[in-house]
Amino acid sequence: MADWQKGDLALSTHNWEQRDRNGTAPDAGAVHEVVASYTDDCGTFLIFGDWPHSDWRASFFRKVTPPKADKFDREVIDLMNRKTVEA
């Protein structure tokens, strides 16, 4: 069991039959950002920013850590933030 915290990235590893009240569910292979988590007698549950009204069982997700930004990534991020980049 992973120690889930706000800001963690969760990879959906399950093809859902359970749906939220809108009839939707995370797609297998999709990554979502955790905004909150809690544990009760039934297990650990995750709440995502893009699924604000649903709690999803943590056992159907795997915590992922993105790789550190390389030089190209840094340049793209700087451009997106409107910083000048050396040619």
GIMOVEN-V322559 format. One record per pair of residues at least 12 apart in sequence whose C-alpha atoms are under 10 Angstrom apart, sorted by the first residue. I is the first residue (numbers start at 1). J is the second residue. Records with the same first field share a line. If there is no record, write none. Layout:
# GIMOVEN-V322559
I = J  J
This chain:
# GIMOVEN-V322559
1 = 43  44  58  59  62  63
2 = 44  58  59  61  62  63
3 = 37  44  58  63
4 = 34  35  36  37  38  44  45  46  58  63
5 = 33  34  35  36  37  38  46
6 = 33  34  35  36  37  46  47  48
7 = 32  33  34  35  36  48  49
8 = 32  33  34  35  36  48  63  64  65
9 = 31  32  33  34  35  48  61  62  63  64  65  66
10 = 29  30  31  32  33  34  46  48  58  60  61  62  63  64  65
11 = 26  27  28  29  30  31  32  33  60  61  62  63  64  65
12 = 25  26  27  28  29  30  31  32  56  58  59  60  61  62  63
13 = 26  27  28  29  30  31  59  60  61  62
14 = 26  27  28  29  30  59  60  61
15 = 27  28  29  60
16 = 28  60
18 = 56
19 = 54  56
20 = 51  53  54  55  56
21 = 53  54
22 = 51  53  54
24 = 51  54
25 = 51  54  56
26 = 48  50  51  56  61
28 = 60  61
29 = 61
30 = 61
31 = 61  62  63  64
32 = 47  48  49  50  51  61  63  64
33 = 46  47  48  49  50  51  63
34 = 46  47  48  49  50  51  63
35 = 47  48  49  50  51  52
36 = 48  49  52  55
37 = 55  56  57  58
38 = 55  57  58
39 = 57  58
42 = 57
43 = 57  58  59
44 = 56  57  58  59
45 = 57  58  59  60  61
46 = 58  59  60  61
